[in-house]
Amino acid sequence: MREDENLTKLGSGHTEYPTDYDPSVLETFENKHQENDYFVKFNCPEFTALCPITAQPDFATLYISYVPDERMVESKSLKLYLFSFRNHGCFHEDTCNIIMKDLIKLMNPKYIEVTGKFLPRGGLSIDPYCNYGRPDTKWEKMAWDRLSNHDMNPEMVNNR
């Protein structure tokens, strides 16, 4: 069996965009380098969701970094999944945690972190960060270390 036979989104010739939050569009493939620990990082500079109270659009750059184990998320399915938030009402903090939990459920990574850099509305920007390290492994300690030291030296922000 070819590896890509289970990937229905990639190379399909037709793309259907979800109209609301839909984790079922996510797909995985086998990590061919399971013997190595390494990071995979996705940058999504055009993420959009809706405020659950006002329905006004919120814009962000999302960063998803993970250390894969046996499965990896396929990038086109991830794009469609992130697009599914476009008409979904969700607070910034919830958005990052939901994305992280969906990806944990999908691929059981050794480690994962999701950071949102939301553009300001009303003069205030919100930058949620969440992470997870597999329990009872070195990754659990790494998650705590990265969380407890998160944003100790925040970047200079001059574009928002």
C-alpha positions as CSV (number, residue, x, y, z in Angstrom):
1,M,0.0,0.0,0.0
2,R,1.3,3.4,-0.9
3,E,1.7,5.8,2.0
4,D,-0.4,8.5,0.4
5,E,-3.4,6.3,-0.1
6,N,-4.8,7.4,3.3
7,L,-4.3,11.1,2.4
8,T,-7.6,12.3,0.9
9,K,-6.8,16.0,0.8
10,L,-3.3,16.2,-0.6
11,G,-3.3,16.0,-4.4
12,S,-7.1,15.4,-4.7
13,G,-7.5,18.0,-7.4
14,H,-10.5,19.5,-5.5
15,T,-10.5,21.3,-2.2
16,E,-13.6,21.7,-0.1
17,Y,-13.3,24.3,2.6
18,P,-15.1,23.7,5.8
19,T,-17.6,26.4,6.9
20,D,-17.1,25.9,10.6
21,Y,-14.7,24.2,13.1
22,D,-14.0,20.7,11.8
23,P,-11.2,18.5,13.3
24,S,-12.3,15.6,11.1
25,V,-10.4,17.2,8.1
26,L,-7.0,16.5,9.8
27,E,-5.0,13.6,8.4
28,T,-1.7,12.0,9.3
29,F,1.1,10.1,7.7
30,E,3.9,7.9,9.1
31,N,7.0,9.6,10.5
32,K,9.9,8.1,8.6
33,H,12.5,9.2,11.1
34,Q,11.0,7.9,14.4
35,E,14.5,7.2,15.7
36,N,15.3,10.9,15.7
37,D,13.9,13.6,18.0
38,Y,13.2,16.8,16.0
39,F,10.9,19.7,15.8
40,V,8.4,20.4,13.1
41,K,7.1,24.0,13.0
42,F,4.2,25.5,11.2
43,N,3.7,29.2,10.9
44,C,0.2,30.4,10.0
45,P,0.3,34.2,9.5
46,E,-3.3,34.5,8.2
47,F,-5.3,32.7,10.9
48,T,-8.8,34.1,11.4
49,A,-11.5,33.3,13.9
50,L,-14.5,35.2,15.3
51,C,-15.1,36.7,18.7
52,P,-17.7,34.4,20.3
53,I,-19.5,37.5,21.8
54,T,-19.4,40.2,19.1
55,A,-18.7,38.0,16.0
56,Q,-16.0,40.5,15.0
57,P,-13.1,38.9,13.2
58,D,-9.8,38.2,15.1
59,F,-6.6,37.9,13.2
60,A,-3.4,36.1,14.3
61,T,-0.2,34.4,13.4
62,L,-0.3,30.9,14.9
63,Y,2.9,28.9,15.6
64,I,2.6,25.2,16.0
65,S,5.7,23.3,17.0
66,Y,5.9,19.6,17.8
67,V,8.2,16.7,18.2
68,P,6.6,13.8,16.3
69,D,6.5,10.2,17.4
70,E,4.9,7.7,15.0
71,R,2.5,10.0,13.1
72,M,2.8,13.5,11.6
73,V,0.1,15.9,10.6
74,E,-0.3,16.4,6.8
75,S,0.0,20.1,6.0
76,K,-2.9,20.6,3.6
77,S,-5.3,19.0,6.1
78,L,-3.8,21.3,8.7
79,K,-4.5,24.3,6.5
80,L,-8.1,23.2,6.0
81,Y,-8.5,22.6,9.7
82,L,-7.1,26.1,10.6
83,F,-9.4,27.6,7.9
84,S,-12.3,25.9,9.7
85,F,-12.0,28.4,12.5
86,R,-12.7,31.3,10.1
87,N,-16.5,31.4,10.9
88,H,-16.1,29.8,14.4
89,G,-16.6,31.8,17.6
90,C,-13.8,31.1,20.0
91,F,-11.8,33.1,22.5
92,H,-8.0,33.4,21.7
93,E,-7.0,31.2,24.7
94,D,-9.6,28.6,23.8
95,T,-8.5,28.6,20.2
96,C,-4.8,27.7,21.0
97,N,-5.8,25.0,23.5
98,I,-8.4,23.4,21.2
99,I,-5.9,23.3,18.4
100,M,-3.2,21.7,20.7
101,K,-5.7,19.1,22.1
102,D,-6.9,18.2,18.6
103,L,-3.4,17.6,17.4
104,I,-2.5,15.6,20.5
105,K,-5.5,13.4,19.9
106,L,-4.7,13.1,16.2
107,M,-1.0,12.1,16.4
108,N,0.1,11.6,20.0
109,P,3.3,13.7,19.7
110,K,6.1,13.5,22.2
111,Y,5.9,17.3,22.7
112,I,3.7,20.1,21.2
113,E,3.3,23.8,21.7
114,V,0.9,26.3,20.2
115,T,1.4,30.1,20.3
116,G,-1.1,32.7,19.1
117,K,0.0,36.3,18.3
118,F,-3.3,38.0,17.9
119,L,-3.6,41.5,16.4
120,P,-5.1,44.0,18.8
121,R,-8.7,45.0,19.0
122,G,-9.5,47.9,21.2
123,G,-5.8,48.6,21.8
124,L,-5.1,45.2,23.4
125,S,-3.3,42.2,21.8
126,I,-3.5,38.7,23.4
127,D,-0.7,36.1,22.9
128,P,-1.8,32.8,24.4
129,Y,0.8,30.0,24.7
130,C,0.0,26.4,25.6
131,N,2.1,23.2,25.5
132,Y,2.1,19.6,26.3
133,G,4.8,17.0,27.0
134,R,4.0,13.3,27.1
135,P,3.6,12.3,30.8
136,D,6.3,10.4,32.5
137,T,8.9,11.2,29.9
138,K,11.6,13.9,29.4
139,W,9.1,15.7,27.3
140,E,6.8,16.4,30.3
141,K,9.7,18.1,32.1
142,M,10.5,20.1,28.9
143,A,6.9,21.2,28.7
144,W,7.1,22.5,32.3
145,D,10.4,24.2,31.7
146,R,9.3,26.0,28.6
147,L,6.0,27.0,30.1
148,S,7.6,28.3,33.3
149,N,10.1,30.3,31.3
150,H,7.8,31.4,28.6
151,D,8.0,35.0,27.5
152,M,10.7,35.9,30.0
153,N,12.3,38.0,27.1
154,P,9.4,39.0,24.9
155,E,10.1,40.1,21.4
156,M,10.0,43.7,20.3
157,V,6.6,44.3,18.6
158,N,6.3,47.3,16.4
159,N,3.8,46.2,13.8
160,R,0.6,46.1,15.9
